[in-house]
Amino acid sequence: AITGAGPDSSHPTHRRPISCARAMPAKRPRYAPRLDSALARIAALAVHSTMPAAAPPPLLGTHDGHFHCDEALACAMLAMLPEFGGHALLRTRDAPALATCKVLVDVGGVYDPPSKRFDHHQRGFDQTLSECGRSIKLSSAGLVWRHYGKALLAQLTQPEALPPADLDVLYAKVYTDFVEHLDGIDNGVDAGVGGQAYAVGSSLPARVNALNPAWNEEASPEELNEQFKTAMELAGGELVSCVLRLCTQWWPARRLVADALAETEVAAAALPAAEARVRKQLLQLDGGGCPWQGHLLALEEERKVPLALAVKYVLYADSRGQWRVQATPTEEGGFHSKLPLPEPWRGVRDEALSALVGLDGCVFVHAAGFIGGHQTREGALQLACKALALLGAS
């Protein structure tokens, strides 16, 4: 048995399943009740290897045997939807049995949304989430997200009712932040170009894969089904946590960034043309530490802001009350900036930096030039303006 516990639990055939509940940090997030509710819906799903004997419930279907993260997440997403409440899950490769299922994921060799068939292994399959500008081939997780992601978001964000435009933004964000890398891994797409610089052994797909029996272990179909259900809870729990973090932490930052952009426009409108050009390239955020990068880039793209007038530096207070000047990246989370701070300032600190810049109160400029600091808001603004002037962007 894989799931046994007791004196011999260290033996490879007595591995305990990974539990989302045991992995939960001591301080539970404020969205924990919603996470618990979603996990309860997954836990309620019965998993079978053969057709239930009498009066079988409507069935979701996937293959049996070795499982991967994509079908575990796909089944978890379906289990969390009210539309599939009361369904059971059948894990088999028996074609006649699979034909009775209402939904099939990762098996069957067919992608046909009207009949709810979501496989990606067939020759010639080339579907991507092109409607969101993505190019990675979809796995069963991406296919289910494509057709049920917005319904799942609406379910997970209750009792709030997100406007359709907000739902569209969140739908694309969850895909790029969470689902897309699962599609890439399952389809054998390298994360980068030029080979693997280091191994990542703690990823979600790796942890799901670890729930399978090892090559030298034996497991009954019932034990494998139990492990697969644990994989569903693991993958589904992390997806829900991602969604709820975005809703409670990432999304509120969008309003802060939008308001700051509006204030920048108002401030620039009151200035002479040359000064207005400089002011438009600086954004001051009162919500220090908020996740602003993606929102700023998206809002500027929506407004078709030309690169010459795009925000180059974002100013915000840090946890010590000092002010940061951070260069806007070319892409969210990237290391390349639209306009890094001047090279002569990089790696210099305190009095030496103040003398070099000609401005008292400077704290530091990072050696890579993507961020610097000053003791005050006004000083940070002057530091940013001097950088724009020195780099010819004013």
Disulfide bonds with the S-S distance in Angstrom:
none
